[in-house]
Amino acid sequence: MIRNSALAGDGGWVSVDPATLRHTKFANVFALGDVAGTSNAKTAAAVRVQAPVVAVNVLATLDHKPAVADYDGYGACPLTVERGRIVLAEFAYGGKLAPTLPTWLLNGRKPTHLAWFLKEWVMPVLYWDGMLRGHELMVAPHKIGTPR
């Protein structure tokens, strides 16, 4: 449906500014998740960071103000290497590592039991009981012009 519409850009996805997630032609259209034409990984982790950015930018647009938040391309992929151990790879645009926890606790370059525990027990609760119900504890939109 998108591929054959005025919303589509190259590749058939919704053409958006990769930072603000606002459509490149239609200022009142925003996109996130799998349909957004960004170069990030299409993961639930990405959507949970994109959603607050889109929410505050939509509110700014409704107030006739410029976008106030930006997205850095964050995504995360749990890569299973064996039962009980995964690499939790977290990255931003350009493949830049973007860990959310200190590397002494969770190193995104090595398979660990802690990463497995997070994937197996913590992430499903965050996803099903939190994110899908509109509750987010650890993500806030990044304001444009402030250091990351």
C-alpha positions as CSV (number, residue, x, y, z in Angstrom):
1,M,0.0,0.0,0.0
2,I,2.8,2.5,0.9
3,R,5.0,1.6,-2.0
4,N,2.2,2.7,-4.4
5,S,1.4,6.0,-2.6
6,A,2.7,9.5,-2.5
7,L,4.2,8.7,0.9
8,A,6.7,6.3,-0.5
9,G,10.4,7.1,-1.1
10,D,13.1,5.0,-2.5
11,G,12.6,1.4,-1.6
12,G,8.9,1.8,-1.1
13,W,9.0,2.9,2.6
14,V,7.5,6.1,4.0
15,S,10.0,8.8,3.1
16,V,11.1,10.5,6.4
17,D,13.8,12.6,7.8
18,P,15.9,10.0,9.7
19,A,16.2,12.3,12.7
20,T,12.8,13.8,13.2
21,L,10.8,10.9,11.5
22,R,8.7,13.6,9.7
23,H,7.8,13.0,6.1
24,T,10.1,14.7,3.6
25,K,7.2,16.2,1.7
26,F,4.1,16.2,4.0
27,A,4.9,18.1,7.2
28,N,1.8,16.6,9.0
29,V,2.9,13.0,8.4
30,F,5.3,11.0,10.6
31,A,6.3,7.4,10.5
32,L,8.0,4.9,12.7
33,G,8.8,1.2,12.9
34,D,9.0,-1.1,9.9
35,V,7.3,1.3,7.5
36,A,9.7,4.2,8.1
37,G,12.3,4.7,5.4
38,T,15.3,4.8,7.8
39,S,18.5,2.8,7.7
40,N,18.1,1.5,11.2
41,A,17.3,-2.1,12.2
42,K,13.6,-2.7,12.2
43,T,13.2,-4.0,15.8
44,A,10.9,-3.5,18.8
45,A,13.8,-1.8,20.5
46,A,13.9,0.8,17.7
47,V,10.2,1.5,17.9
48,R,10.3,2.0,21.7
49,V,12.9,4.8,21.1
50,Q,11.1,6.2,18.0
51,A,7.6,6.4,19.6
52,P,8.4,9.2,22.1
53,V,10.3,11.2,19.4
54,V,7.3,11.0,17.0
55,A,4.9,11.8,19.9
56,V,6.6,15.1,20.9
57,N,7.2,16.1,17.3
58,V,3.5,15.5,16.4
59,L,2.5,17.7,19.4
60,A,5.0,20.4,18.3
61,T,3.6,20.2,14.7
62,L,0.0,20.6,16.0
63,D,1.3,23.7,17.9
64,H,2.8,25.1,14.6
65,K,6.3,24.7,16.0
66,P,9.4,22.9,14.6
67,A,10.3,19.4,15.6
68,V,11.8,19.3,19.1
69,A,13.2,15.7,19.3
70,D,15.4,13.6,17.2
71,Y,16.2,9.9,16.7
72,D,19.7,8.5,16.5
73,G,18.9,5.3,14.7
74,Y,19.0,3.1,17.9
75,G,18.2,-0.5,17.5
76,A,19.0,-3.7,19.3
77,C,19.2,-7.3,18.3
78,P,19.7,-10.3,20.6
79,L,22.0,-12.6,18.7
80,T,21.8,-16.2,20.1
81,V,25.2,-17.9,20.1
82,E,24.2,-20.9,22.3
83,R,21.4,-21.8,24.7
84,G,21.9,-19.6,27.7
85,R,24.2,-17.0,26.1
86,I,23.5,-14.2,23.6
87,V,25.1,-11.0,22.4
88,L,22.8,-8.1,22.9
89,A,24.0,-5.8,20.1
90,E,22.8,-2.2,20.5
91,F,23.7,0.3,17.8
92,A,22.7,3.6,16.2
93,Y,23.0,4.9,12.6
94,G,26.2,4.0,10.9
95,G,26.6,0.9,13.1
96,K,27.9,3.0,16.0
97,L,27.7,1.1,19.3
98,A,25.0,2.5,21.5
99,P,24.9,0.5,24.8
100,T,22.2,1.4,27.3
101,L,23.9,-0.3,30.2
102,P,27.5,0.1,31.3
103,T,29.8,-2.3,29.4
104,W,31.1,-3.8,32.7
105,L,27.5,-5.0,33.3
106,L,26.5,-5.9,29.7
107,N,29.1,-5.9,27.0
108,G,27.4,-5.8,23.6
109,R,30.4,-7.4,22.0
110,K,30.4,-10.7,24.0
111,P,27.8,-13.4,24.6
112,T,26.7,-13.4,28.2
113,H,24.3,-15.2,30.5
114,L,23.0,-11.8,31.7
115,A,22.0,-10.9,28.1
116,W,20.2,-14.2,27.8
117,F,18.3,-13.5,31.1
118,L,17.3,-10.1,29.8
119,K,16.1,-11.5,26.5
120,E,14.3,-14.5,28.1
121,W,12.7,-12.9,31.2
122,V,12.9,-9.1,31.2
123,M,12.3,-8.0,27.6
124,P,9.0,-9.9,27.2
125,V,7.6,-8.2,30.3
126,L,8.8,-4.8,29.1
127,Y,7.3,-5.5,25.7
128,W,3.9,-7.2,26.5
129,D,3.1,-5.5,29.9
130,G,4.8,-2.2,29.2
131,M,5.4,-1.0,25.7
132,L,2.3,-2.4,24.1
133,R,0.2,-0.8,26.9
134,G,1.8,2.6,26.5
135,H,4.1,2.5,29.5
136,E,7.8,3.2,29.1
137,L,10.2,3.4,32.0
138,M,13.6,3.9,30.3
139,V,13.1,6.0,27.2
140,A,12.6,9.7,26.8
141,P,12.8,11.7,23.6
142,H,16.2,13.3,22.9
143,K,15.8,17.1,22.5
144,I,17.3,18.5,19.4
145,G,20.5,20.6,20.1
146,T,21.3,18.9,23.5
147,P,24.3,16.5,23.9
148,R,23.6,12.8,23.9
